[in-house]
Amino acid sequence: MGTRDILDVYCPGCGFLNESVYYAPTCDFLTCVCESCGTEIDLEAYTGILVEDASNSQRINALADAIEAYYDRRK
């Protein structure tokens, strides 16, 4: 899992403002289609937010490790 964003995206093809575009790179929501002209917009390129930047897997793994270590100490 990771971050999810709701964006307003200007189409590079026609300039139309696509409102409330869902971008969740860790869930493979990586593109949107312009409502006006049908251009597919690469949201990773548009925002500069990479899948790696949006992922919180390292934090989740660290938390799981800390919980496991806590219970191991109690044995």
N, C-alpha and C positions, 0 to 999 in steps of 0.2 A: 504494500500500500504506500501511498504518498499523498502529496498535495493535489488538490483539485482547484481549478480556478474558473470563474465565470468572467469572460472577457467581452469587450466590444472590439471588433476587428474590422478594420478597413480593408476592403478587397484590393489587392494589388493590380487586378485586371481592370476594374471599372470604378473603383473608389467608393463603392456602396458601403455604408456602415452596417455591419452584421452585429446585432445586439445580443447579449446574453449567450455567447458561444461557450460551450463546455469544453475545458481543456484539462485532461487528466492523463498525463504522459505515462504513469506507471500502470494504467488500466487500458492502454492502447487507444485512447481518444487523442489522436495526434493531428488530425486534420478536420477542416470543416469545408462545406461547400457554400459558396456565396449564394445568398437567396436571390440576388438580382440576375447574375450572369452565369452561374453554375461553375465558376472557377473553383478548383480545389485548392485550399490554402493550407500550407504546412505550418501548423501552429508552433512547432519547435523552432523553426527558422524565424517565424514572425515575432515570437516572444523572446527567444534566446534562452529559454528555460529548457535544459536538457533533462532527459529521463533520470540521469544520475543525480542531478540537482534536486529533483522533486521527490526522490525516494527517501523514505524514512526507515528503510530496512536495517540500516546499521544501528539506529537507536533502538529499534524493537529487539534486535538480536542482543544488544548490550543489556537491555532490561531483562530479557529471558535468562541470560547468563548470570546476572546478579541475583535473580530469584532462585535459580538452581543452586548457586553457591550458598545462599542463605540457608536453604533446606539441607544441603550437604553438611553444613556446620552444625546443624541441630541434631544430626544422627549420632 
